[in-house]
Structures are given as C-alpha cells and as structure tokens.
Amino acid sequence: MPNKSGYKRILVVEDERNISQLLQVNLMMENYAVDQAFDGEDGLNKALKGDYDLILLDIMLPKRDGFSICKEVRKKLNTPIIMVTAKESDIDKITGLDLGADDYVTKPFSVKVLMARVKANIRRTSGEIVEVKSVENPQEKIVIRGLTIDTKNYRVEKDGKEIELSSKEYEVLLYLATNLDQLFTREELLNNVWGYGGYYGGARVVDVTMSRLRAKIETNPAEPEYIKTIRTKGYYISK
C-alpha cells in the first residue's frame, strides 16, 4: 500500500524476527515507514510491487536468497539496496555489489552505523540525486573525449550510445568528471559521494563500484581510458 504520510518507506527482508524487529523499531524512531518480509519470495513480491525508498536485504533467507532477489529487483528498479548479511567473506560481499547492491553491512552490526548508511543511501530516492560535494552546479553537459554526461537528464552516452548506469555509478562518474585530474582516495570518495566513511570494508564498496563502472564505460577495463588508478592511493579521471 502506498505510503501517504510523507515518510520515506523502507522494506526490511529478514527472516530472523528479533533482528527484523530491532531494525523496524530503530527505523521508525528515525521517522521511516517500515514494511517487513520474513522470506525471500514475500520479500521479492513486496519489493517489486511496493514503492520503496530503500531495501534492507538479508542474504540467507528461506525460499529465495538475497542474491537472487537483488538480481531480480535490479532488472526493474534502481531502489537503493543494502545487503545485511552474516557472511563475512569478501566473495559474498563482492557478489552482492556485483549484482547491483549499493552497500552492505555485516552482522553483528552497529545500529548507529547502519542508520547512517541508510540515510546516506536514501538521499537520492524520489528522483533526487545525492548532492555530492563540489557538484552543486555542474554544467548541463560534460564531454570527455567520446564520453558525454547529460547532467540535466541524468544520461550518459559513449560515442552516441546510451550507457545504463545505476544511481551510484552515475554519482561516482559525475563526481570524478567535475573534478578532472584530481586524485581522490577511497575514504574521500566514501565521504563525498556515499556520504559516510571510516568503516572497515568501505574501500571494497568503492573498488567494486569502480569495477562495475569501468566495465560499462571503458573499451578495455584492464587498460582504462577514463577512470585511472594510482595503486593504493585512489582514483581520478584525466582530461
């Protein structure tokens, strides 16, 4: 049912009811409207039918796992997804990010940290793009060789062909493109684009997002023309 209160709506897909209840209570204390699903099938149905501003998605679920839910949701929606998982291996985290998740938290998690990341990810919902620092008034079209960023219509083209980017991929590209030849560390990108930083594993979020972005805009991602890396230092786009 569409939310008429004006509150942002969040779907919590979590089969452990005590954790789901903890998330619901804390989200409601932050003035979010919360729906819950306790298995993967119900979670996917609600995610596709509901008008949510963000989805908190567990990986290990009955009936359908979080990876497959994320994949199906991404075919139709750009709703921000935060994976909430007990799996600590980098492979599981990278898999979720590769499937289109925007972020992840590992159980046991700090509620305070999770709420900060919910707020950071939800700021671009309802048609709003995150106001990343130094991109307050970007020019309407940014052209870097064959790559064109139409900031008015949130559209990216390469050699005249449109490239489909997620919201986060677009934000990262726009931030680097409006700060040409400036090197940004992963921590700086987390703070300036994601809206938070300083947590373990954050660098992996940046690296995977960059990898996805390169796969879409570079002719040869192994030898990038646009997004350059200085090893262990950070990323930049050259003029």
Disulfide bonds with the S-S distance in Angstrom:
none
